[in-house]
Amino acid sequence: ILKALQVERSFKPDIVHVHWPIPNVLWALPFSGKRVLHCHSTGLTLVRKYPILGKLLHRPIFSSDFIVFNSTFSMKDFAKVMGKQHPNSKVIPMPVSFEPKVLNVKRDPKKILFVGRNVYWKGVDILIKALALLNERGINATLTVVGEGPQQKEWKNLADQLGVPVIFKGWISQKELSREYATAKVLVLPSRAVPDGWTEGLGVVLIEAMMHGTPVIASRAGGPLDVIVEGKNGFFFEVENEKDLSDKLWMLLGDPALWHSLSQNAKHTAKRYMPLNIAKEFLSLYLTIHD
């Protein structure tokens, strides 16, 4: 707050844009200019865990001039958690600055990819069970998991029990990750929607995969609802339903024409999230607020 006071005194910005307003809205209070808050789902999870935060920050949040949300899911969740919606609000997703380093390489026709933290709500156990069902139908797919976390050992044990081949890569460089996206046949984001509020706020890895022309499948929950157009650039499956996920994988892997159509549409979708395009949306917002 002291630093904010120094900035305010030095050049008095017309607009202050604060990310994660729970609790960072306090940093905006010293400024006399317009206040834009940028709400991500993680802050709302904090309010669920510590309801006093919502009460303490209610006035400064709702006295702000505008609230931006990273997804429709976050926007609706805000109204649910805070008791009402801010009168001036809209959805502008975060830009995805990932630049594909590897393109036009041969894809592995049976490679399923997951990228993310190895934590319970990410749902890789659901994906492993879906692959076991898929393998029973004669498609011997393999799973590559990029990322680390406390659930990894449990997922390894489950894969061994079900006879599902899984490669755990850990965290890798951007170039290596680009190769994983480019060689995968499909990326799956099987996240849960758990009671304490944890689920995907947007699903950035979906967009990164689409940049490489890789179709995606995600659970029907959270931010991915803004990214995927069913049957156009990917598919949804019902949350925690490995049978439904297995069916969607079967359909996609078994239909080359469908896969090609989704791949082309995925590249088009990804352009919407390029930094320049998102910057234009924010510039338009700032000009509207300032006027």
C-alpha distance (Angstrom), angle and dihedral (degrees) to the residues before:
residue distance angle dihedral
I1 . . .
L2 3.81 . .
K3 3.80 89.6 .
A4 3.81 89.4 50.1
L5 3.81 89.6 53.1
Q6 3.80 90.1 52.5
V7 3.82 91.3 51.2
E8 3.80 91.9 47.7
R9 3.80 91.6 51.8
S10 3.80 93.7 45.8
F11 3.82 101.5 54.2
K12 3.83 111.0 -14.4
P13 3.82 101.8 -132.6
D14 3.80 117.0 -136.8
I15 3.81 92.3 -138.1
V16 3.80 131.6 24.6
H17 3.82 117.0 -160.8
V18 3.81 114.2 -161.9
H19 3.79 123.4 -171.2
W20 3.82 122.1 -151.5
P21 3.83 94.7 17.8
I22 3.78 89.1 -168.6
P23 3.04 96.9 103.2
N24 3.84 101.6 -14.3
V25 3.81 94.3 73.7
L26 3.80 85.6 89.8
W27 3.81 89.3 69.8
A28 3.81 89.7 60.6
L29 3.80 96.0 54.9
P30 3.84 97.3 84.4
F31 3.82 91.9 57.6
S32 3.79 121.8 94.7
G33 3.81 94.5 -161.5
K34 3.80 128.7 85.7
R35 3.80 114.4 -60.8
V36 3.81 122.0 -139.1
L37 3.79 117.3 -174.3
H38 3.81 121.7 -159.4
C39 3.79 111.6 -152.8
H40 3.81 123.1 -157.2
S41 3.79 125.0 -177.2
T42 3.82 94.5 -110.0
G43 3.81 92.5 69.9
L44 3.79 91.1 54.0
T45 3.78 90.0 52.8
L46 3.81 87.6 57.3
V47 3.81 90.5 55.0
R48 3.79 90.3 51.4
K49 3.79 89.5 52.7
Y50 3.81 95.6 40.6
P51 3.86 108.4 26.0
I52 3.80 90.9 -178.8
L53 3.83 87.8 72.8
G54 3.79 91.2 63.4
K55 3.80 91.5 51.2
L56 3.80 94.9 46.1
L57 3.81 94.4 47.0
H58 3.80 98.0 36.9
R59 3.81 96.3 99.0
P60 3.84 99.1 45.5
I61 3.81 90.8 44.9
F62 3.78 95.4 50.9
S63 3.81 93.1 41.3
S64 3.81 89.8 60.9
D65 3.79 117.8 106.1
F66 3.80 98.3 -125.2
I67 3.80 141.0 0.6
V68 3.79 122.3 -150.8
F69 3.81 120.4 -161.7
N70 3.79 126.9 -157.8
S71 3.82 92.4 -138.4
T72 3.80 143.0 4.5
F73 3.80 87.3 -108.2
S74 3.82 91.5 58.4
M75 3.80 90.8 46.7
K76 3.80 93.3 53.3
D77 3.79 91.7 42.2
F78 3.80 90.3 53.5
A79 3.81 91.5 57.0
K80 3.79 90.4 47.8
V81 3.81 95.3 48.3
M82 3.82 98.2 38.6
G83 3.80 95.7 40.2
K84 3.80 97.1 -117.2
Q85 3.78 143.3 26.2
H86 3.79 124.3 -98.4
P87 3.85 108.3 -109.3
N88 3.82 92.2 -130.2
S89 3.78 109.7 48.7
K90 3.78 142.0 123.0
V91 3.80 142.1 167.3
I92 3.80 119.5 -99.9
P93 3.81 113.0 162.4
M94 3.77 122.5 -138.4
P95 3.81 114.3 -97.4
V96 3.78 117.7 -107.0
S97 3.79 108.9 -135.7
F98 3.81 96.0 -179.2
E99 3.80 108.8 130.6
P100 3.82 115.5 -154.8
K101 3.81 108.4 -120.0
V102 3.78 96.1 -178.6
L103 3.79 124.1 46.2
N104 3.80 137.9 155.5
V105 3.79 95.6 31.0
K106 3.79 126.5 139.3
R107 3.78 113.3 -85.1
D108 3.77 124.3 -135.6
P109 3.83 102.6 -121.8
K110 3.82 93.0 -147.5
K111 3.82 100.8 38.1
I112 3.82 117.2 121.1
L113 3.81 116.0 -171.1
F114 3.81 133.5 -155.1
V115 3.80 122.6 -177.7
G116 3.80 122.1 -172.9
R117 3.76 147.9 68.0
N118 3.78 116.4 -38.4
V119 3.80 95.9 -121.4
Y120 3.80 131.4 131.5
W121 3.80 99.5 -104.8
K122 3.82 91.7 54.0
G123 3.81 86.6 73.4
V124 3.81 103.6 -144.3
D125 3.81 88.9 149.1
I126 3.82 86.9 64.8
L127 3.80 89.7 52.1
I128 3.81 92.5 49.2
K129 3.82 90.3 52.2
A130 3.81 90.0 48.5
L131 3.80 90.7 52.8
A132 3.80 90.2 50.8
L133 3.83 88.2 56.0
L134 3.79 90.2 45.7
N135 3.79 91.8 51.6
E136 3.81 89.6 52.3
R137 3.82 86.8 59.9
G138 3.80 92.1 55.5
I139 3.81 102.0 -96.5
N140 3.78 105.5 116.4
A141 3.77 98.4 -161.2
T142 3.79 124.3 176.0
L143 3.78 127.2 -143.1
T144 3.80 126.2 -139.6
V145 3.80 116.0 -163.9
V146 3.80 118.1 -162.0
G147 3.79 113.9 -167.0
E148 3.78 140.7 44.1
G149 3.78 138.3 -114.1
P150 3.81 148.1 126.5
Q151 3.83 96.0 -69.2
Q152 3.79 95.2 58.8
K153 3.80 96.3 94.3
E154 3.80 91.9 49.1
W155 3.81 91.0 49.1
K156 3.82 90.9 49.4
N157 3.79 90.4 52.7
L158 3.82 91.7 48.3
A159 3.80 91.5 50.2
D160 3.79 90.9 50.3
Q161 3.82 91.5 49.3
L162 3.80 92.7 50.7
G163 3.80 95.8 39.8
V164 3.81 93.9 -120.0
P165 3.82 115.2 151.1
V166 3.82 108.3 -127.6
I167 3.80 128.3 174.3
F168 3.82 114.8 -158.1
K169 3.80 108.8 -156.8
G170 3.80 101.6 175.5
W171 3.79 117.1 -149.7
I172 3.79 113.2 -26.1
S173 3.82 139.0 -176.0
Q174 3.80 121.5 -81.1
K175 3.81 91.1 -108.2
E176 3.80 91.3 51.3
L177 3.80 90.2 46.7
S178 3.79 90.1 50.5
R179 3.81 88.7 54.7
E180 3.81 90.5 50.8
Y181 3.80 90.8 52.6
A182 3.81 92.6 45.1
T183 3.81 95.9 49.4
A184 3.82 97.2 42.5
K185 3.78 120.9 98.2
V186 3.80 92.5 -149.5
L187 3.81 139.2 -2.4
V188 3.80 117.0 -138.0
L189 3.81 125.7 -158.9
P190 3.81 104.4 -172.7
S191 3.81 98.3 175.5
R192 3.77 123.9 166.1
A193 3.80 126.4 -135.2
V194 3.80 98.8 -131.8
P195 3.84 125.4 -165.7
D196 3.81 95.6 -108.1
G197 3.80 90.5 60.5
W198 3.79 102.2 -100.3
T199 3.78 113.1 144.6
E200 3.79 136.6 114.4
G201 3.80 112.6 -53.1
L202 3.82 90.8 -166.0
G203 3.81 112.9 -27.9
V204 3.81 103.4 -122.9
V205 3.81 92.6 -176.2
L206 3.80 88.4 64.5
I207 3.79 89.6 60.6
E208 3.81 93.0 44.1
A209 3.81 89.2 53.5
M210 3.80 91.3 47.8
M211 3.82 89.6 54.0
H212 3.80 85.4 64.8
G213 3.81 93.4 47.4
T214 3.79 91.5 -106.7
P215 3.82 114.7 146.6
V216 3.80 116.7 -132.1
I217 3.78 140.0 -145.2
A218 3.80 121.6 -162.1
S219 3.78 139.0 170.7
R220 3.78 113.7 -95.2
A221 3.79 96.2 -105.1
G222 3.79 142.0 93.2
G223 3.78 128.0 -8.8
P224 3.84 97.6 -10.3
L225 3.81 87.2 74.8
D226 3.84 86.1 74.8
V227 3.81 94.7 47.2
I228 3.80 106.5 43.3
V229 3.78 123.4 66.3
E230 3.79 104.2 -160.9
G231 3.78 111.6 -111.3
K232 3.83 93.1 -0.8
N233 3.81 106.3 75.0
G234 3.79 100.6 -4.0
F235 3.79 146.0 -30.4
F236 3.77 140.3 -96.3
F237 3.77 127.1 -138.7
E238 3.78 127.3 -164.0
V239 3.81 114.1 -90.6
E240 3.84 113.9 -87.9
N241 3.82 91.5 -2.6
E242 3.80 106.5 129.4
K243 3.81 91.8 177.3
D244 3.80 91.4 58.2
L245 3.81 90.7 46.2
S246 3.80 90.5 49.7
D247 3.81 90.3 51.7
K248 3.81 92.1 51.2
L249 3.81 91.4 49.2
W250 3.82 90.2 48.1
M251 3.79 91.0 52.1
L252 3.80 95.0 47.0
L253 3.80 98.3 42.5
G254 3.78 92.8 45.4
D255 3.81 98.3 51.0
P256 3.85 114.8 64.2
A257 3.82 93.4 -177.5
L258 3.81 91.6 52.7
W259 3.80 91.5 46.7
H260 3.82 91.6 51.3
S261 3.81 92.2 49.5
L262 3.83 92.2 49.9
S263 3.80 90.9 46.3
Q264 3.80 93.2 55.4
N265 3.79 92.8 45.3
A266 3.80 90.8 48.1
K267 3.81 91.1 59.6
H268 3.79 89.7 51.7
T269 3.81 92.2 49.6
A270 3.80 92.1 51.8
K271 3.81 92.0 59.8
R272 3.80 90.2 68.0
Y273 3.84 89.1 66.0
M274 3.81 97.7 49.4
P275 3.83 112.2 126.7
L276 3.81 94.4 -115.5
N277 3.80 92.8 53.2
I278 3.81 93.2 48.0
A279 3.82 90.2 45.8
K280 3.82 89.0 56.9
E281 3.80 90.0 54.6
F282 3.80 91.9 51.1
L283 3.80 92.2 46.0
S284 3.80 89.8 53.0
L285 3.81 89.7 50.4
Y286 3.80 93.3 48.5
L287 3.80 92.4 49.7
T288 3.80 91.0 49.9
I289 3.82 92.5 49.4
H290 3.79 94.1 44.7
D291 3.79 93.4 50.4
